[in-house]
Amino acid sequence: MDHYIIRGKRRLSGELTVQGAKNSLLPVLAAVVLTDGKSLIRNAPDLTDTESAVCILRELGCSVVRQGRDLLIDPSNLSSAEISPTLCRSMRSSVVFLGPLLARCQKAVLSLPGGCRLGERPIDLHLAGLTKMGAEILWEDDRLICTAPAGLKGAEITMPFPSVGATENLMMAAALAKGTTLLTGCAKEPEIVDLAAFLNRCGARIEGSGSTVMRITGADRLSGCAYSIMGDRIAAMTYLIAAAMTGGDLTLRGIDPRHLAQPLQKLSGTGKILSVGKDFCRIAGTVPPKSIPMIATGPYPAFPTDCLPLFLSLAAVSQGTSVFWERVFENRYASCGDLAKMGAVIYRSERAAAIRGSHLHGAAVSAQDLRGGAGLVLAALAAEGTTTVSNIAWIERGYERFCETLSDLGAEIRKE
């Protein structure tokens, strides 16, 4: 099994254009199912999750050709509404094909989705909303069979929690439904705004993306289009924190700093020199970081849960004690045990953790999920000695050329 070998204490410096956003690309690829013409999706990162989504599209009958960082997709020969269990379980985001398939084919058959083991991530909100739109739901063992014999119709749907996945699924289903759908309690993440922009360019009529209420008027048909995926805000924070932990000087381009207001504020509070422009961030400073002001995660625009494991590693080398409160997923602290192996001083309960900064040393550690694994790589970059990070398939679900990119910035890292 592949692993990273990292020799720490190397300053990361230079300039980097961040990859396209995984969490924007995957729902956009699902949305292509709604269209009846070719789409050119630009800035598509080459990730294992991307490949899983491409395999799903091909299994459904779509043609997909990669040209560098572009994906040319033709869904005109869509011939199936069923996704195999193997592909469903390869990534959590397979569930976002549910709404588009129902809207396009009046049927969708999926197995329980896979992805990071972050605790309970039910799809009840997806199913409740689709049922209101006329879908009929049937479970057979772990297979989900959804049909809409009369087609989907617009409805008024209120979500009790701003679920990103449910918001995406319902807005895609509504894009081809008969009549108007009013979604209340929507998630407001930038990736949802990106998805709405893609759909509107294809001919959808979506109003209010980025707010708690969206109004979607169903279209008779959607065409394909050319569209460029936004920069990945979580990957951006990963590289900025890597530079902060190693005393480096990094300019990161291709990102909207407004999407990172909370984590950038916390990073700035550690004493690092941080400057931002319209589409870039720069971090510098060789002085060791100070402890991180209290972090409590939550739905956007609150502090993103995906960034918490990255800041755990930063806290482990900061001066003083940092406190964290995870309010989204109960298993977000999976990396803490391996950070302790590297010398981190961690006190934690079920949802909270306190970390007192210390000197980290190399160790053999293993990724348990995507962002926790990336956090272990960050810790290794700042640690004395050599660290081996195994189980890196989790990490490569979300970071394009991670090893090569870090090496280009000055890290001593190799993959074996």
Secondary structure, DSSP 8 states (H G I E B T S, - for coil): --EEEEE-----EEEEE--B-HHHHHHHHHHGGG-SS-EEEES----HHHHHHHHHHHHHT-EEEEETTEEEEE-TT----B--HHHHTT-GGGGGGHHHHHHHHSEEEEE-------S----HHHHHHHHHTT-EEEEETTEEEEE-TT--B--EEE-SS--HHHHHHHHHHHHTSBSEEEEES----HHHHHHHHHHHHTT-EEE-TTSSEEEEE--S-----EEE--B-HHHHHHHHHHHHHTT-EEEEES--GGGGHHHHHHHHTTT-EEEE-SSEEEEE--S--B----EEB-STTSB-GGGHHHHHHHHHTSBSEEEEE--S-TTTTTTHHHHHHTT-EEEE-SSEEEEE----B--EEE-SSHHHHHHHHHHHHHSBSEEEEE-TTTGGGT-TTHHHHHHHTT-EEEE-
